[in-house]
Amino acid sequence: MKNLFGKRREPLTDTQLLMTITIGIFAVMYILAMALLGGGFLHTQQIFDMLNDNASLIIVSCGLTIVMIGGGIDISVGAVTSLVVMSCVLYLNNGGNVFVSILLALGIGLGFGLVQGFLISVLDIQPFIVTLAGMFFARGMTTILSVNPQKVDHEAFNRLRDAKVEIPWLGYVAKNGNLVPARLEIGVIVAAVVVIVIFILLKYLKLGRNFYAMGGNQSSALMLGINVKKTRFLSYLISGVLSGISGYVFMMHTGAGNATNAAGMEMNAIASSIIGGTLLTGGVGNVIGTLFGTLTLTTIKKIVVSSGLNDPWWQSITTGGMLCFFILLQSVVLSKRSKKKKS
């Protein structure tokens, strides 16, 4: 097939196709919410609030996307995020320095990434078992640090947390006639940088291509001369570091720590990645799709609440239904695509 300039148009890859489907479904879903429910969906701040509330989830989902593209899984990310939050809150409340607290968050994430990556890649232990152990260990350590909620009482950190990026021309006029500018938290800027960096890594760098090759077919990757053990190790290392960053961004959003912080985040991250077009079998995925997967998941939850179904189980039911729908959709689309290629 040729484009308008007479050049042959390359067909979409599986990654591009699934990402395009996700973006299209999100756009249709949000437009329908604007038309049928109105309210906050008519304001730009609604999307900004979705980003503000889910910046930490976007970051941790990017790390999980890399692991899943490589054919692995990491279910410790939510617990590591909780441990980072509680550790940094207690450190700051005991007279700590903001810069050092950031290094502490990165150090905890790096530590989990190093240990889990070593056990999985070098000792060849099943990723699910290793990260399950990591999840229990991180949850236990979080509870040891404190079983009671802890609010950050640190002047410098609170100034950083309260900082917002205001965009007046994207705001709206309130009922009292005042202009309410659209506001983004610093955590969203961090999440945007992470998405851009991981996108460049996966699309343009050799390491990114190695992740896809390893997840697509490990035997073929070995024949191509790819160091599979090193590549797998780096995928878990990156996931661990991003969990550390996610924990700090989470703390900047909530300003507090709790033993149940980020509970279920690993499941939401897996759901966001799958909805965004990342296959559990590996070799297919994209962080842009993961970003829109997170927004799609959040939009569904907001639609449920706006419809008057405030009970928490309705959100769980719709999330499960949405996840099953996307898994089925991916299966059907890729199956038909495969048959078309063969014919």
C-alpha positions as CSV (number, residue, x, y, z in Angstrom):
1,M,0.0,0.0,0.0
2,K,1.3,3.5,-0.9
3,N,0.9,6.8,0.8
4,L,0.0,10.2,-0.8
5,F,3.7,10.7,-1.9
6,G,3.8,7.4,-3.8
7,K,6.0,5.7,-1.2
8,R,5.3,2.3,0.1
9,R,3.7,2.5,3.6
10,E,5.1,0.1,6.1
11,P,2.5,-1.9,8.0
12,L,2.1,-1.3,11.7
13,T,4.1,-3.5,14.0
14,D,2.2,-5.5,16.7
15,T,3.4,-2.9,19.3
16,Q,2.2,0.1,17.3
17,L,-1.1,-1.6,16.4
18,L,-2.0,-2.4,20.1
19,M,-0.9,1.1,21.2
20,T,-3.1,2.7,18.6
21,I,-6.1,0.7,19.7
22,T,-5.5,1.7,23.3
23,I,-5.3,5.4,22.4
24,G,-8.4,5.2,20.3
25,I,-10.4,3.5,23.0
26,F,-9.3,6.0,25.6
27,A,-10.3,8.9,23.3
28,V,-13.7,7.5,22.5
29,M,-14.3,6.6,26.2
30,Y,-13.4,10.1,27.4
31,I,-15.4,11.9,24.7
32,L,-18.5,9.8,25.6
33,A,-17.9,10.7,29.3
34,M,-17.8,14.4,28.3
35,A,-21.0,14.1,26.3
36,L,-23.0,11.9,28.7
37,L,-21.8,12.8,32.1
38,G,-20.4,16.3,31.7
39,G,-19.3,17.8,35.0
40,G,-15.5,17.6,35.6
41,F,-14.9,15.7,32.3
42,L,-15.6,19.0,30.5
43,H,-12.6,20.7,32.2
44,T,-8.9,20.2,31.3
45,Q,-8.2,19.9,35.1
46,Q,-9.9,16.5,35.1
47,I,-7.1,15.0,32.9
48,F,-4.5,16.9,35.0
49,D,-6.0,15.5,38.2
50,M,-5.8,12.0,36.6
51,L,-2.1,12.6,36.0
52,N,-1.5,14.1,39.4
53,D,-3.2,11.2,41.2
54,N,-1.4,8.5,39.0
55,A,2.1,9.9,38.4
56,S,3.6,7.3,40.7
57,L,1.6,4.5,39.0
58,I,2.8,5.7,35.6
59,I,6.4,5.6,36.7
60,V,6.2,2.1,38.2
61,S,4.2,0.9,35.2
62,C,7.0,2.0,32.9
63,G,9.4,-0.2,34.8
64,L,7.0,-3.1,34.7
65,T,6.5,-2.6,31.0
66,I,10.3,-3.1,30.4
67,V,10.2,-6.3,32.5
68,M,7.2,-7.7,30.7
69,I,8.6,-6.8,27.3
70,G,11.6,-9.0,28.3
71,G,9.2,-11.8,29.2
72,G,9.4,-11.4,33.0
73,I,7.1,-10.2,35.8
74,D,7.7,-8.1,38.9
75,I,5.0,-8.1,41.6
76,S,7.2,-6.4,44.2
77,V,6.9,-2.9,42.8
78,G,3.9,-1.8,45.0
79,A,5.5,-3.1,48.2
80,V,8.9,-1.4,47.3
81,T,7.0,1.8,46.7
82,S,5.4,1.6,50.2
83,L,8.8,0.9,51.8
84,V,10.3,3.9,50.1
85,V,7.5,6.1,51.2
86,M,7.6,5.1,54.9
87,S,11.4,5.2,55.0
88,C,11.6,8.7,53.6
89,V,8.8,10.0,55.8
90,L,10.5,8.8,58.9
91,Y,13.9,10.0,57.8
92,L,12.5,13.5,57.0
93,N,10.6,13.7,60.3
94,N,13.8,13.0,62.2
95,G,15.6,16.0,60.8
96,G,16.7,14.6,57.5
97,N,17.7,16.4,54.3
98,V,15.5,16.5,51.2
99,F,18.3,15.7,48.8
100,V,19.5,12.8,51.0
101,S,15.9,11.5,51.2
102,I,15.8,11.3,47.4
103,L,19.1,9.3,47.4
104,L,17.5,7.0,50.1
105,A,14.5,6.4,47.8
106,L,16.8,5.6,44.9
107,G,19.0,3.4,47.0
108,I,16.1,1.3,48.3
109,G,14.8,0.8,44.7
110,L,18.3,0.1,43.4
111,G,18.9,-2.5,46.2
112,F,15.8,-4.4,45.4
113,G,16.6,-4.3,41.6
114,L,20.1,-5.6,42.2
115,V,19.1,-8.5,44.5
116,Q,16.1,-9.6,42.5
117,G,17.9,-9.1,39.2
118,F,20.8,-11.3,40.4
119,L,18.6,-14.0,41.7
120,I,16.5,-14.1,38.5
121,S,19.2,-13.7,35.8
122,V,22.3,-15.3,37.4
123,L,20.8,-18.0,39.6
124,D,17.9,-18.6,37.1
125,I,15.1,-18.6,39.8
126,Q,11.6,-18.0,38.6
127,P,10.7,-14.3,38.5
128,F,7.3,-14.7,40.1
129,I,8.9,-16.5,43.1
130,V,11.7,-14.0,43.6
131,T,9.5,-10.9,43.3
132,L,6.8,-12.5,45.5
133,A,9.5,-12.9,48.2
134,G,10.6,-9.3,47.5
135,M,7.0,-8.2,48.0
136,F,6.6,-9.9,51.3
137,F,10.0,-8.7,52.5
138,A,9.2,-5.0,51.6
139,R,5.7,-5.2,53.2
140,G,7.2,-6.7,56.4
141,M,9.9,-4.0,56.5
142,T,7.3,-1.3,56.0
143,T,5.3,-2.6,58.9
144,I,8.4,-2.8,61.1
145,L,9.2,0.8,60.5
146,S,5.7,1.9,61.6
147,V,2.2,0.5,61.8
148,N,0.7,4.0,62.3
149,P,0.2,6.6,59.6
150,Q,3.0,9.2,59.5
151,K,2.6,12.7,58.1
152,V,5.6,14.5,56.7
153,D,6.6,17.3,59.0
154,H,9.5,18.9,57.2
155,E,9.4,22.5,56.0
156,A,11.6,22.2,52.9
157,F,9.8,19.0,51.7
158,N,6.4,20.6,52.2
159,R,7.4,23.6,50.0
160,L,8.5,21.1,47.3
161,R,5.3,19.2,47.7
162,D,3.1,22.3,47.5
163,A,4.8,23.5,44.3
164,K,2.6,23.4,41.3
165,V,3.0,24.2,37.6
166,E,0.1,26.5,36.7
167,I,-1.3,26.9,33.1
168,P,-3.9,29.7,33.2
169,W,-5.0,29.3,29.5
170,L,-6.0,25.7,30.1
171,G,-8.0,26.6,33.2
172,Y,-11.8,27.3,33.6
173,V,-14.0,29.9,35.0
174,A,-15.7,28.9,38.3
175,K,-19.3,29.7,39.2
176,N,-18.1,32.8,41.2
177,G,-16.5,34.1,38.0
178,N,-12.9,33.6,39.0
179,L,-10.4,31.9,36.7
180,V,-9.1,28.6,38.0
181,P,-5.8,27.8,36.3
182,A,-5.0,24.2,35.4
183,R,-2.4,22.8,37.9
184,L,0.2,20.0,37.5
185,E,2.2,18.6,40.4
186,I,6.0,18.2,40.2
187,G,5.5,14.5,40.2
188,V,3.8,14.7,36.8
189,I,6.9,16.4,35.4
190,V,9.0,13.6,36.8
191,A,6.6,11.0,35.3
192,A,6.8,12.7,31.9
193,V,10.6,12.6,31.9
194,V,10.6,8.9,32.8
195,V,8.2,8.1,30.0
196,I,10.3,10.0,27.5
197,V,13.6,8.4,28.7
198,I,12.1,4.9,28.6
199,F,10.5,5.5,25.2
200,I,13.9,6.6,23.8
201,L,15.6,3.6,25.4
202,L,13.1,1.1,23.9
203,K,12.9,2.6,20.5
204,Y,16.4,3.9,19.7
205,L,19.0,2.2,21.9
206,K,20.5,-1.2,21.5
207,L,19.5,-2.2,25.0
208,G,15.8,-1.6,24.2
209,R,16.0,-3.8,21.1
210,N,17.6,-6.5,23.2
211,F,14.6,-6.4,25.6
212,Y,12.3,-7.0,22.7
213,A,14.5,-9.7,21.2
214,M,14.8,-11.5,24.6
215,G,11.0,-11.4,25.2
216,G,10.1,-12.4,21.7
217,N,12.4,-15.5,21.6
218,Q,15.2,-16.1,24.0
219,S,16.8,-18.8,21.9
220,S,16.9,-16.4,18.9
221,A,18.3,-13.7,21.1
222,L,21.1,-16.0,22.2
223,M,21.9,-16.8,18.6
224,L,22.1,-13.1,17.8
225,G,24.8,-12.8,20.4
226,I,22.7,-11.0,23.0
227,N,23.8,-11.4,26.6
228,V,20.4,-12.6,27.9
229,K,21.5,-12.8,31.5
230,K,22.8,-9.2,31.5
231,T,19.7,-7.9,29.6
232,R,17.3,-9.6,32.1
233,F,19.3,-8.3,35.0
234,L,19.1,-4.7,33.7
235,S,15.4,-5.0,33.2
236,Y,14.9,-5.7,36.9
237,L,17.4,-3.1,37.9
238,I,15.6,-0.5,36.0
239,S,12.3,-1.6,37.4
240,G,13.7,-1.4,41.0
241,V,15.1,2.1,40.4
242,L,11.8,3.3,39.0
243,S,10.0,1.8,42.0
244,G,12.2,4.0,44.2
245,I,11.4,7.1,42.1
246,S,7.7,6.1,42.2
247,G,7.8,5.9,46.0
248,Y,9.1,9.5,46.3
249,V,6.6,10.9,43.8
250,F,3.9,9.1,45.8
251,M,5.1,10.7,49.0
252,M,5.1,14.1,47.3
253,H,1.5,13.6,46.3
254,T,0.1,12.4,49.6
255,G,2.5,14.0,52.1
256,A,2.2,11.0,54.4
257,G,3.3,7.4,54.9
258,N,1.2,4.4,55.8
259,A,1.8,0.7,56.0
260,T,-0.9,0.2,53.4
261,N,0.5,2.8,51.0
262,A,0.4,1.8,47.3
263,A,-1.5,-1.4,48.2
264,G,-2.4,-3.1,45.0
265,M,-0.2,-0.8,42.9
266,E,1.5,-3.8,41.3
267,M,-1.8,-5.2,40.0
268,N,-2.8,-1.7,38.7
269,A,0.6,-1.5,37.0
270,I,0.2,-4.9,35.4
271,A,-3.3,-3.9,34.3
272,S,-2.1,-0.5,32.9
273,S,0.7,-2.3,30.9
274,I,-1.6,-4.9,29.5
275,I,-4.3,-2.4,28.6
276,G,-1.6,-0.3,26.9
277,G,-0.7,-3.2,24.7
278,T,2.1,-5.0,26.5
279,L,1.8,-8.8,26.2
280,L,2.5,-11.0,29.2
281,T,4.3,-13.4,26.8
282,G,6.9,-10.7,26.1
283,G,8.3,-9.1,23.0
284,V,5.5,-6.5,22.5
285,G,4.9,-3.3,24.4
286,N,5.4,0.5,24.5
287,V,5.5,3.0,27.3
288,I,3.3,5.4,25.4
289,G,0.7,2.7,25.3
290,T,1.3,2.1,29.0
291,L,0.7,5.8,29.7
292,F,-2.7,5.7,27.9
293,G,-3.4,2.3,29.6
294,T,-3.1,4.1,33.0
295,L,-5.4,6.9,31.8
296,T,-7.9,4.4,30.4
297,L,-8.0,2.5,33.7
298,T,-8.4,5.8,35.7
299,T,-11.1,7.1,33.3
300,I,-13.1,3.9,33.8
301,K,-12.9,4.3,37.6
302,K,-14.0,8.0,37.3
303,I,-16.9,7.1,35.0
304,V,-18.1,4.4,37.6
305,V,-18.0,7.0,40.4
306,S,-19.7,9.7,38.3
307,S,-22.4,7.2,37.5
308,G,-23.3,7.0,41.2
309,L,-21.6,3.6,41.9
310,N,-19.5,4.7,44.8
311,D,-18.9,1.3,46.4
312,P,-15.3,0.2,45.9
313,W,-16.2,-3.2,44.6
314,W,-17.7,-1.7,41.4
315,Q,-14.3,-0.2,40.5
316,S,-12.7,-3.6,41.0
317,I,-15.4,-5.3,38.9
318,T,-15.0,-2.8,36.0
319,T,-11.2,-3.0,36.2
320,G,-11.4,-6.8,35.9
321,G,-13.9,-6.6,33.1
322,M,-11.7,-4.0,31.2
323,L,-8.6,-6.1,31.7
324,C,-10.4,-9.2,30.3
325,F,-11.7,-7.2,27.4
326,F,-8.3,-6.0,26.4
327,I,-6.6,-9.4,26.8
328,L,-9.4,-10.9,24.5
329,L,-9.0,-8.0,22.1
330,Q,-5.2,-8.4,21.9
331,S,-5.6,-12.1,21.3
332,V,-8.2,-11.7,18.5
333,V,-6.3,-8.9,16.8
334,L,-2.9,-10.6,16.9
335,S,-4.5,-14.0,15.8
336,K,-6.1,-12.5,12.8
337,R,-2.9,-10.5,12.0
338,S,-0.9,-13.7,12.2
339,K,-3.3,-15.6,9.8
340,K,-3.2,-12.7,7.4
341,K,0.6,-12.8,7.3
342,K,0.6,-16.5,6.6
343,S,-2.0,-16.3,3.8
